[in-house]
Amino acid sequence: MTKKTIKTGSNNQEIRIAFLRNGYIRHQLTEKEHDELDEWVCPSFTNQRVFETITDGLMDYKENSDAYGS
């Protein structure tokens, strides 16, 4: 099995990770997309922190928006 490598810092990577992150928050990732996101998050503590910070903030916003009918 060939592992897909995404260049760190590339604009394409940032767009793809944003897409995967949004799919994760909406619970809309396929198994393959979830695996791709894991390949980016898991090897790097920095990536883990970035992912947690962004997704926690977005999920808090979504929960508050849902609670107030926004």
PyMOL commands that set and color helices and strands:
alter all, ss='L'
color gray80, all
select helices_A, chain A and resi 11-25+31-41+45-67
alter helices_A, ss='H'
color red, helices_A
deselect
rebuild
show_as cartoon
